[in-house]
Amino acid sequence: MTEISKTAPVLVTGASGYIAGWIVKYLLEAGHTVHGTVRDPAKPKGLEHLKALSDAHPGQLKLFKADLLTPGAYDAAMQGCELVMHTASPFIITGFTDANQALVRPAVEGTRNVLEACNRVSSVKRVVLTSSVAGIFGDNADLKAVPGGVFTEEHWNTSSSVSHQPYSYSKVAAEREAWKIQKAQSRWDLVTINPALVLGPSLARSSASTSISTMKQLGNGTMRAGAPKLVMGVVDVRDVAQAHILAGYNPAAEGRHIVCAGERSLLQLGTVLRGKFPQYPFPRKETPTFLVWLVAPLARLQRSFVRQNVGLPLRIDNRRSREKLGLSYRPIDQTVVEHFQQMIDDGLMRRR
């Protein structure tokens, strides 16, 4: 049982991020003092939402400069904090040439740098780590080896590598490193949040993320001829943020927590969006899997990804987040509609 003081400041790493922005907002609204780390607090663009939150809650938010790969960069921001929420990690799936340099090294070394700072700063009592369902499984095909056919927190991703699903590999490697460091000491405990695909409105205008690229492809005509038969876990960004806070302040919280509102196919998401935004060319049918496999290289998809995911079922158990954290979930349909509406408002989708 770890009691966290309501008056001690909370450190949120990567405070300008998609999930972190909502964590900061909810903490400030609850009256907490927040220490947020960003790459450059003086950056003129990209931090407007944090500055607005700071203006709305005078004296409660302090930003610190910190880089994931700089040893000791988090010590100053962590001073006096009992609770550390480590959200900072790269979230890119395509567009890089060296997966180890772009994804794995920042995720693992960044986690190591933050947790080694926790070892040095004596006030720290608990770390809440933003992991991913990618720490649980790498491909939908992994479900075939799971008794009962449902992924739970007991499962670990063993199918991803630097060459296959490198983003997923970076997440499981970082989480394993975190548990290794935590188990080597006894002063602070570790709780992980393992969200599925995170959708929903962002506090930052025009934020770039894989979540947005997925929504763009649904609505810009990329899947007009048909969507791959791909099923994903989906969760609202606001629920993910609340999960972090519940995990931080619940004295009994421990271990891993899958955060997922349910499973949806790309076609199901497109159907919901077409009902609200009929002027956009959302998919109306699914493409046969053999055709997806055939054209995969043209779509910058690995054929191994298609073989291990497209056309295969997915089931994810979220009971632990509901029963142990007390988390309740927004309806997925509401999440995707609000996300797409914000993309229109921000000019990311051309009005039709």
Solvent accessible surface area in square Angstrom, and as a share of the most:
residue,aa,sasa,rsa
1,M,184,0.82
2,T,24,0.14
3,E,120,0.54
4,I,15,0.08
5,S,40,0.26
6,K,127,0.54
7,T,123,0.72
8,A,16,0.12
9,P,27,0.17
10,V,1,0.00
11,L,0,0.00
12,V,0,0.00
13,T,0,0.00
14,G,20,0.19
15,A,0,0.00
16,S,42,0.27
17,G,32,0.31
18,Y,39,0.15
19,I,26,0.13
20,A,1,0.01
21,G,1,0.01
22,W,25,0.09
23,I,0,0.00
24,V,0,0.00
25,K,48,0.20
26,Y,31,0.12
27,L,0,0.00
28,L,2,0.01
29,E,93,0.41
30,A,72,0.56
31,G,55,0.52
32,H,13,0.06
33,T,50,0.29
34,V,0,0.00
35,H,24,0.11
36,G,0,0.00
37,T,2,0.01
38,V,6,0.04
39,R,191,0.70
40,D,58,0.30
41,P,43,0.27
42,A,84,0.65
43,K,88,0.37
44,P,114,0.71
45,K,157,0.67
46,G,35,0.34
47,L,2,0.01
48,E,97,0.44
49,H,18,0.08
50,L,0,0.00
51,K,90,0.38
52,A,61,0.48
53,L,18,0.09
54,S,34,0.22
55,D,113,0.59
56,A,69,0.54
57,H,34,0.15
58,P,111,0.70
59,G,80,0.76
60,Q,38,0.17
61,L,20,0.10
62,K,118,0.50
63,L,43,0.21
64,F,37,0.15
65,K,141,0.60
66,A,8,0.06
67,D,63,0.33
68,L,27,0.13
69,L,54,0.27
70,T,67,0.39
71,P,106,0.66
72,G,37,0.35
73,A,23,0.18
74,Y,4,0.02
75,D,32,0.16
76,A,67,0.52
77,A,1,0.00
78,M,0,0.00
79,Q,100,0.44
80,G,40,0.38
81,C,0,0.00
82,E,27,0.12
83,L,1,0.00
84,V,0,0.00
85,M,0,0.00
86,H,4,0.02
87,T,21,0.12
88,A,18,0.14
89,S,41,0.27
90,P,29,0.18
91,F,70,0.29
92,I,76,0.39
93,I,81,0.41
94,T,85,0.50
95,G,80,0.77
96,F,51,0.21
97,T,147,0.86
98,D,73,0.38
99,A,13,0.10
100,N,67,0.35
101,Q,93,0.41
102,A,29,0.22
103,L,0,0.00
104,V,14,0.08
105,R,82,0.30
106,P,19,0.12
107,A,2,0.02
108,V,21,0.12
109,E,52,0.23
110,G,0,0.00
111,T,4,0.02
112,R,83,0.30
113,N,16,0.08
114,V,0,0.00
115,L,0,0.00
116,E,66,0.30
117,A,0,0.00
118,C,0,0.00
119,N,66,0.34
120,R,129,0.47
121,V,8,0.04
122,S,92,0.59
123,S,34,0.22
124,V,0,0.00
125,K,81,0.34
126,R,1,0.00
127,V,0,0.00
128,V,0,0.00
129,L,6,0.03
130,T,14,0.08
131,S,5,0.03
132,S,11,0.07
133,V,19,0.11
134,A,9,0.07
135,G,0,0.00
136,I,2,0.01
137,F,19,0.08
138,G,7,0.07
139,D,0,0.00
140,N,8,0.04
141,A,15,0.12
142,D,34,0.17
143,L,17,0.08
144,K,158,0.67
145,A,92,0.71
146,V,18,0.11
147,P,124,0.78
148,G,73,0.71
149,G,21,0.20
150,V,31,0.18
151,F,3,0.01
152,T,33,0.19
153,E,23,0.10
154,E,151,0.68
155,H,44,0.20
156,W,72,0.25
157,N,7,0.03
158,T,118,0.68
159,S,44,0.28
160,S,14,0.09
161,S,40,0.26
162,V,64,0.37
163,S,86,0.56
164,H,28,0.12
165,Q,30,0.13
166,P,22,0.14
167,Y,34,0.13
168,S,12,0.08
169,Y,70,0.26
170,S,0,0.00
171,K,14,0.06
172,V,8,0.04
173,A,23,0.18
174,A,8,0.06
175,E,1,0.00
176,R,114,0.42
177,E,26,0.12
178,A,0,0.00
179,W,36,0.13
180,K,140,0.59
181,I,21,0.11
182,Q,29,0.13
183,K,146,0.62
184,A,90,0.70
185,Q,42,0.19
186,S,115,0.74
187,R,99,0.36
188,W,3,0.01
189,D,38,0.19
190,L,4,0.02
191,V,0,0.00
192,T,0,0.00
193,I,0,0.00
194,N,0,0.00
195,P,7,0.05
196,A,7,0.05
197,L,31,0.16
198,V,11,0.06
199,L,0,0.00
200,G,0,0.00
201,P,21,0.13
202,S,11,0.07
203,L,50,0.25
204,A,18,0.14
205,R,170,0.62
206,S,58,0.37
207,S,27,0.18
208,A,103,0.80
209,S,24,0.16
210,T,25,0.14
211,S,0,0.00
212,I,18,0.09
213,S,46,0.29
214,T,21,0.12
215,M,0,0.00
216,K,70,0.30
217,Q,79,0.35
218,L,0,0.00
219,G,0,0.00
220,N,68,0.35
221,G,17,0.16
222,T,92,0.54
223,M,18,0.08
224,R,152,0.56
225,A,83,0.65
226,G,9,0.09
227,A,0,0.00
228,P,26,0.16
229,K,79,0.33
230,L,26,0.13
231,V,37,0.21
232,M,31,0.14
233,G,5,0.05
234,V,0,0.00
235,V,1,0.00
236,D,2,0.01
237,V,0,0.00
238,R,25,0.09
239,D,4,0.02
240,V,0,0.00
241,A,0,0.00
242,Q,66,0.29
243,A,0,0.00
244,H,0,0.00
245,I,27,0.14
246,L,61,0.30
247,A,0,0.00
248,G,0,0.00
249,Y,35,0.13
250,N,44,0.22
251,P,34,0.22
252,A,58,0.45
253,A,6,0.04
254,E,99,0.44
255,G,16,0.15
256,R,19,0.07
257,H,0,0.00
258,I,0,0.00
259,V,0,0.00
260,C,2,0.01
261,A,27,0.21
262,G,15,0.15
263,E,49,0.22
264,R,73,0.27
265,S,11,0.07
266,L,8,0.04
267,L,39,0.20
268,Q,93,0.42
269,L,1,0.01
270,G,0,0.00
271,T,65,0.38
272,V,38,0.22
273,L,0,0.00
274,R,48,0.18
275,G,67,0.64
276,K,132,0.56
277,F,15,0.06
278,P,99,0.62
279,Q,84,0.37
280,Y,7,0.03
281,P,18,0.12
282,F,5,0.02
283,P,0,0.00
284,R,175,0.64
285,K,123,0.52
286,E,55,0.25
287,T,28,0.16
288,P,61,0.38
289,T,45,0.26
290,F,137,0.57
291,L,69,0.34
292,V,8,0.05
293,W,97,0.34
294,L,98,0.49
295,V,69,0.40
296,A,0,0.00
297,P,75,0.47
298,L,159,0.79
299,A,61,0.47
300,R,198,0.72
301,L,61,0.30
302,Q,87,0.39
303,R,88,0.32
304,S,31,0.20
305,F,42,0.17
306,V,1,0.00
307,R,149,0.54
308,Q,61,0.27
309,N,6,0.03
310,V,7,0.04
311,G,43,0.41
312,L,36,0.18
313,P,90,0.57
314,L,11,0.05
315,R,133,0.49
316,I,18,0.09
317,D,21,0.11
318,N,25,0.13
319,R,137,0.50
320,R,54,0.20
321,S,0,0.00
322,R,102,0.37
323,E,122,0.55
324,K,116,0.49
325,L,9,0.05
326,G,56,0.54
327,L,9,0.05
328,S,89,0.58
329,Y,47,0.18
330,R,70,0.25
331,P,85,0.53
332,I,8,0.04
333,D,65,0.34
334,Q,70,0.31
335,T,1,0.01
336,V,0,0.00
337,V,28,0.16
338,E,58,0.26
339,H,3,0.02
340,F,0,0.00
341,Q,70,0.31
342,Q,39,0.17
343,M,3,0.01
344,I,9,0.04
345,D,75,0.39
346,D,21,0.11
347,G,62,0.60
348,L,47,0.24
349,M,10,0.04
350,R,199,0.73
351,R,166,0.60
352,R,140,0.51
